[in-house]
Amino acid sequence: MTQIKKSKRKITEIIVHCSATPEGRDVTVADIRRWHIKRGFRDIGYNYVIYRDGSVHEGRNIDISGAHTIGHNSRSIGICYIGGVAKDGKTPKDTRTDAQKAALVSLIKELLSLYNLSPSKVYGHYQFANKACPSFKIEGLRKEVVD
């Protein structure tokens, strides 16, 4: 697992995203970085990316504000899991593998502890934008991180 280090920024939120890629398709940090740079970002927008095998990869440096949620980037950590849409490439679907689910819970628990945040500070992108992202309701995840 990627080493989790504390940001010099004041972190008050964790925001969960999906890559909006079809179920079963592998995508890397390099792929997302390329997409984001093509859209005008200076780097990948997310701080962490969780691959389908459950491995956690570093994206944008944790000390630099992300580019994942308008109005929240300076004080948040953006986590993206690979997937989020059905095989048709457009229908929102919770495509997380068991390994991704476990890695997401583990990463969030570690971040909540590191930044002394409560589970209520974990959000889904859909709570700030008119999107289905991350294609599952965040309340269930909040309950898992307190178990």
BAFI-3210 file (N, C-alpha, C; in Angstrom, 3 decimals, decimal comma, padded with zeros to 6 digits):
// residues 147
n [1|2|3|4|5|6|7|8|9|10|11|12|13|14|15|16|17|18|19|20|21|22|23|24|25|26|27|28|29|30|31|32|33|34|35|36|37|38|39|40|41|42|43|44|45|46|47|48|49|50|51|52|53|54|55|56|57|58|59|60|61|62|63|64|65|66|67|68|69|70|71|72|73|74|75|76|77|78|79|80|81|82|83|84|85|86|87|88|89|90|91|92|93|94|95|96|97|98|99|100|101|102|103|104|105|106|107|108|109|110|111|112|113|114|115|116|117|118|119|120|121|122|123|124|125|126|127|128|129|130|131|132|133|134|135|136|137|138|139|140|141|142|143|144|145|146|147]
n.u [000,842|000,415|002,349|000,879|000,908|000,895|-000,704|000,498|-001,419|-004,519|-006,728|-010,116|-012,074|-012,963|-013,327|-015,033|-014,700|-015,428|-013,847|-015,435|-015,349|-015,900|-017,239|-015,026|-012,893|-009,492|-007,745|-005,159|-003,237|-001,613|-003,124|-005,427|-004,198|-003,274|-005,764|-006,792|-004,872|-005,189|-007,653|-006,963|-006,021|-003,269|-002,206|-003,065|-006,262|-006,990|-005,976|-005,526|-005,788|-007,688|-007,103|-008,635|-007,731|-007,473|-005,239|-003,665|-002,896|-000,753|-001,791|-002,106|000,221|-000,084|000,286|-000,473|-003,254|-006,076|-007,885|-010,716|-013,242|-015,176|-014,816|-014,056|-011,520|-009,133|-009,190|-009,592|-009,230|-009,029|-010,297|-010,289|-011,931|-011,380|-013,637|-017,223|-019,214|-021,570|-020,976|-021,817|-020,733|-021,946|-024,116|-024,585|-023,076|-022,328|-019,394|-017,388|-014,877|-014,530|-012,007|-011,440|-013,429|-012,617|-010,071|-010,752|-012,213|-010,176|-008,229|-009,691|-010,242|-007,627|-006,993|-008,976|-008,177|-005,550|-006,058|-007,774|-010,609|-014,198|-016,356|-018,492|-017,406|-016,760|-017,484|-019,506|-018,864|-021,196|-022,595|-021,844|-021,976|-023,851|-023,944|-023,650|-021,534|-019,845|-021,205|-022,396|-024,132|-022,927|-023,425|-023,471|-020,769|-019,733|-020,761|-019,357|-016,698|-016,651|-016,936]
n.v [-001,193|002,251|004,660|006,586|009,938|012,870|015,858|019,201|021,004|022,242|019,855|019,105|017,560|014,523|013,363|011,184|009,603|008,208|006,732|006,754|004,826|001,932|-001,028|-003,563|-002,684|-001,870|000,934|003,323|005,465|007,022|007,054|008,500|010,872|011,760|012,190|014,243|016,302|016,804|018,009|020,405|020,552|020,762|018,451|015,082|015,059|013,837|012,732|010,122|006,921|004,036|000,941|-001,788|-004,162|-003,541|-002,201|000,768|003,866|006,696|009,863|013,098|015,155|015,228|017,606|019,569|021,352|019,565|018,785|018,152|018,621|021,286|024,206|022,903|021,860|022,922|022,199|019,504|015,901|013,983|010,946|008,359|005,605|002,995|002,530|002,556|002,825|000,917|-001,848|-000,775|001,695|004,065|003,975|004,669|002,706|000,799|-000,502|-001,449|-003,703|-006,408|-006,150|-003,457|-002,227|-002,957|-001,753|000,947|001,452|000,952|002,911|005,280|005,088|005,332|007,938|009,471|009,138|010,224|012,922|013,588|013,501|013,143|010,441|011,728|013,620|012,537|012,441|011,951|012,649|013,376|014,831|017,403|018,079|017,791|014,874|011,273|010,198|008,851|006,652|005,120|005,213|007,267|007,035|004,373|003,691|005,444|004,257|001,839|002,632|003,189|000,815]
n.w [000,000|-000,673|001,024|003,501|004,066|006,133|005,190|004,634|004,297|005,690|006,393|006,112|005,048|003,345|000,145|-001,913|-005,036|-008,326|-011,189|-013,373|-015,361|-017,434|-015,939|-014,927|-016,409|-016,416|-015,253|-014,928|-012,657|-014,276|-016,655|-015,844|-015,064|-017,564|-018,873|-017,256|-017,536|-020,225|-020,091|-019,071|-016,467|-014,114|-013,207|-012,185|-010,687|-008,266|-004,978|-004,131|-005,677|-006,109|-007,282|-009,130|-008,023|-005,409|-004,600|-003,434|-004,785|-005,099|-006,162|-007,050|-005,349|-001,867|-000,496|-002,201|-003,332|-004,514|-007,579|-007,828|-006,706|-007,025|-005,129|-002,829|-002,896|-001,687|000,974|001,178|000,724|-002,121|-003,149|-005,469|-006,888|-009,239|-011,800|-011,640|-013,534|-015,470|-017,755|-020,166|-020,271|-019,505|-017,661|-014,296|-011,752|-008,895|-008,973|-007,429|-006,454|-004,067|-002,966|-003,508|-001,963|000,649|000,704|000,428|002,787|004,676|003,937|004,350|007,112|008,089|007,201|008,514|011,155|011,050|010,475|012,468|012,114|011,935|010,830|009,597|008,008|005,628|002,279|-000,674|-004,083|-005,420|-003,563|-003,812|-006,449|-009,499|-010,115|-010,377|-009,146|-006,396|-007,463|-005,500|-002,350|000,161|002,864|003,775|003,613|005,519|007,832|007,793|008,305|010,987|012,267]
ca.u [000,000|001,087|002,528|000,001|001,580|000,014|-000,552|000,757|-002,681|-005,520|-007,715|-011,360|-013,018|-012,511|-014,361|-014,873|-015,047|-015,150|-013,213|-016,489|-014,916|-016,747|-017,007|-014,064|-011,793|-008,401|-007,253|-004,075|-003,015|-001,067|-004,248|-006,255|-003,361|-003,308|-007,102|-006,952|-003,999|-005,847|-008,771|-006,430|-005,488|-001,805|-001,858|-004,258|-007,019|-007,194|-004,787|-005,341|-006,588|-007,759|-007,251|-009,596|-007,140|-007,444|-004,017|-003,860|-001,815|-000,705|-002,069|-001,527|000,902|-001,020|000,506|-000,996|-004,711|-006,543|-008,768|-011,730|-014,552|-015,175|-015,120|-013,628|-010,202|-008,042|-009,268|-010,038|-008,470|-009,852|-010,007|-011,016|-011,792|-011,514|-014,948|-018,328|-020,297|-021,795|-020,202|-022,242|-019,921|-022,675|-025,052|-023,903|-023,166|-021,281|-018,609|-016,247|-014,569|-014,374|-010,691|-011,574|-014,226|-011,763|-009,011|-011,364|-012,486|-008,888|-007,636|-010,470|-009,979|-006,300|-007,058|-009,775|-007,309|-004,436|-006,538|-008,706|-011,914|-015,265|-016,890|-019,428|-016,618|-016,524|-018,554|-019,481|-018,820|-022,572|-023,140|-021,406|-022,112|-024,979|-023,358|-023,908|-020,224|-019,099|-022,123|-022,969|-024,467|-021,793|-023,825|-023,039|-019,329|-019,516|-021,013|-018,258|-015,444|-016,723|-016,945]
ca.v [000,000|003,542|005,255|007,726|010,968|013,978|017,055|020,490|021,740|021,914|018,963|019,021|016,692|013,476|013,258|009,941|009,689|007,053|007,157|006,726|003,919|000,737|-002,172|-004,550|-002,063|-001,353|002,265|003,646|006,866|007,669|007,284|009,599|012,080|012,173|012,745|015,507|017,296|017,133|018,903|021,679|020,478|020,651|017,098|014,318|015,823|013,075|012,443|008,669|006,134|002,633|000,049|-002,888|-005,205|-003,033|-001,454|002,214|004,563|008,132|010,696|014,427|015,307|015,549|018,981|020,470|021,250|018,722|019,359|017,104|019,075|022,748|024,845|022,076|021,289|023,384|021,623|018,105|014,842|013,308|009,523|007,845|004,176|002,696|001,974|003,460|002,714|-000,430|-002,188|000,069|002,899|005,291|003,807|004,618|001,421|000,541|-001,596|-001,739|-005,090|-006,581|-005,598|-001,998|-001,841|-003,099|-000,738|002,245|001,545|001,036|004,216|006,324|004,983|005,892|009,389|010,053|009,147|011,137|014,306|013,727|013,832|012,171|009,868|012,661|014,473|011,773|012,791|011,490|013,787|013,743|015,753|018,743|018,261|017,054|013,659|010,057|009,852|007,685|005,572|004,446|006,172|007,389|006,719|003,005|003,747|006,098|003,251|000,848|003,139|003,240|-000,565]
ca.w [000,000|-000,694|002,352|003,713|004,848|006,494|004,373|005,279|004,183|006,718|005,779|006,882|004,343|002,433|-000,879|-002,670|-006,454|-009,177|-012,444|-014,408|-016,424|-017,445|-015,057|-015,397|-017,160|-015,596|-015,582|-014,006|-012,296|-015,481|-017,573|-015,321|-015,155|-018,967|-019,127|-016,539|-018,172|-021,498|-019,737|-018,603|-015,105|-014,174|-012,763|-011,811|-009,693|-007,034|-004,173|-004,088|-006,620|-005,703|-008,438|-008,969|-007,163|-004,038|-004,301|-003,307|-005,476|-004,899|-007,322|-006,833|-004,063|-000,788|-000,047|-003,227|-003,460|-005,600|-008,599|-007,904|-006,258|-007,017|-003,851|-001,697|-003,147|-000,820|002,326|001,122|000,068|-003,117|-003,362|-006,626|-007,186|-010,667|-012,107|-011,355|-014,509|-016,002|-018,959|-021,295|-020,238|-019,157|-016,555|-012,998|-011,069|-007,906|-009,532|-006,554|-006,110|-002,621|-002,623|-003,507|-000,795|001,838|000,633|000,658|004,228|005,358|003,650|005,016|008,553|008,338|007,007|009,598|012,337|010,808|010,497|013,587|011,543|012,176|009,587|008,958|007,107|004,397|001,354|-002,050|-005,010|-005,756|-002,566|-004,181|-007,896|-010,072|-010,694|-009,593|-008,590|-006,822|-007,867|-004,328|-001,305|001,076|004,244|004,084|003,833|006,822|008,882|007,768|008,870|012,458|012,782]
c.u [000,878|001,221|001,663|000,744|000,620|000,338|-000,204|-000,498|-003,592|-006,633|-008,933|-012,378|-012,283|-013,643|-014,049|-015,457|-014,911|-014,539|-014,210|-016,033|-015,722|-016,272|-016,026|-012,879|-010,748|-007,921|-006,194|-004,061|-002,516|-002,174|-005,070|-005,485|-003,407|-004,660|-007,241|-006,089|-004,610|-007,015|-008,289|-005,929|-003,971|-001,320|-003,162|-004,964|-007,130|-005,879|-004,477|-006,275|-006,522|-008,069|-008,220|-009,057|-007,025|-006,167|-004,310|-002,641|-001,907|-000,981|-001,346|-000,898|-000,075|-000,884|-000,010|-002,505|-005,079|-007,358|-009,858|-013,119|-014,521|-015,605|-014,629|-012,177|-009,131|-008,033|-009,656|-008,990|-009,438|-009,370|-010,884|-010,834|-012,028|-012,844|-016,026|-019,435|-020,378|-020,976|-020,591|-021,482|-020,645|-023,619|-024,300|-024,137|-022,022|-020,532|-017,437|-016,106|-014,496|-013,049|-010,733|-012,362|-013,374|-010,686|-009,564|-011,645|-011,182|-008,243|-008,380|-010,266|-008,642|-006,315|-007,866|-008,940|-006,206|-004,857|-007,549|-010,082|-012,933|-015,743|-017,882|-018,722|-016,185|-017,735|-018,400|-019,502|-020,227|-023,176|-022,781|-021,589|-023,267|-024,454|-023,749|-022,658|-020,234|-019,952|-022,530|-023,225|-023,400|-022,144|-023,387|-021,553|-019,015|-019,719|-019,880|-016,993|-015,484|-016,730|-015,536]
c.v [001,244|004,053|006,502|008,725|012,125|015,205|018,262|021,360|021,364|021,121|018,844|018,070|015,637|013,282|012,070|010,101|008,307|007,585|007,224|005,936|002,627|-000,369|-003,150|-003,974|-001,520|-000,021|002,596|005,132|007,628|007,971|008,491|010,912|012,635|012,816|014,132|016,613|017,745|018,099|020,243|021,687|020,416|019,274|016,328|015,083|015,164|012,848|010,955|008,010|004,673|001,783|-001,080|-004,002|-004,761|-002,284|000,045|002,905|006,061|008,829|012,020|014,478|015,834|016,996|020,020|020,257|020,424|019,503|018,331|017,555|020,594|023,274|024,091|021,608|021,684|022,691|020,138|017,186|014,145|011,885|009,051|006,335|003,982|001,989|003,020|003,486|001,278|-000,633|-001,350|001,399|004,170|005,165|003,738|003,274|001,316|-000,707|-001,987|-003,238|-005,194|-005,979|-004,067|-001,521|-001,882|-002,020|000,656|002,454|001,736|002,414|005,318|006,272|005,621|007,420|010,078|010,167|010,194|012,595|014,575|014,211|012,758|011,630|010,790|013,600|013,724|012,004|012,059|012,715|014,285|014,731|017,206|019,053|017,400|015,858|012,469|009,654|009,911|006,453|004,654|005,515|006,127|006,998|005,324|002,951|004,392|005,104|002,239|001,352|003,290|001,843|-001,006]
c.w [000,000|000,729|002,444|004,584|005,086|005,646|005,236|005,206|005,349|006,033|006,687|006,253|003,524|001,434|-001,785|-004,072|-007,102|-010,468|-013,600|-015,629|-016,316|-016,501|-015,698|-016,151|-016,190|-016,148|-014,536|-013,649|-013,525|-016,496|-017,126|-015,397|-016,584|-019,311|-018,514|-017,152|-019,505|-021,264|-019,178|-017,169|-015,212|-013,755|-012,585|-010,688|-008,334|-006,296|-004,110|-005,084|-006,179|-006,929|-008,113|-008,073|-005,707|-003,685|-004,345|-003,897|-005,241|-006,224|-007,139|-005,442|-003,016|-000,295|-001,043|-003,336|-004,679|-006,616|-008,838|-007,503|-006,125|-005,651|-002,634|-001,796|-002,128|000,533|002,340|000,521|-000,876|-003,319|-004,513|-006,717|-008,683|-010,898|-011,930|-012,395|-015,028|-017,279|-020,175|-021,336|-019,865|-017,971|-015,229|-012,321|-010,065|-008,363|-008,639|-006,320|-004,592|-002,150|-002,584|-002,288|000,469|001,853|000,925|002,145|005,000|005,169|004,387|006,524|008,900|008,213|008,107|010,871|012,191|010,938|011,603|013,109|011,911|010,828|008,873|007,987|005,837|003,496|000,033|-002,939|-005,334|-004,764|-002,885|-005,670|-008,395|-010,861|-009,832|-008,798|-007,066|-007,157|-006,718|-003,278|-000,213|002,517|004,673|004,373|005,179|007,955|008,950|008,434|010,383|013,072|013,147]
res [m|t|q|i|k|k|s|k|r|k|i|t|e|i|i|v|h|c|s|a|t|p|e|g|r|d|v|t|v|a|d|i|r|r|w|h|i|k|r|g|f|r|d|i|g|y|n|y|v|i|y|r|d|g|s|v|h|e|g|r|n|i|d|i|s|g|a|h|t|i|g|h|n|s|r|s|i|g|i|c|y|i|g|g|v|a|k|d|g|k|t|p|k|d|t|r|t|d|a|q|k|a|a|l|v|s|l|i|k|e|l|l|s|l|y|n|l|s|p|s|k|v|y|g|h|y|q|f|a|n|k|a|c|p|s|f|k|i|e|g|l|r|k|e|v|v|d]
***
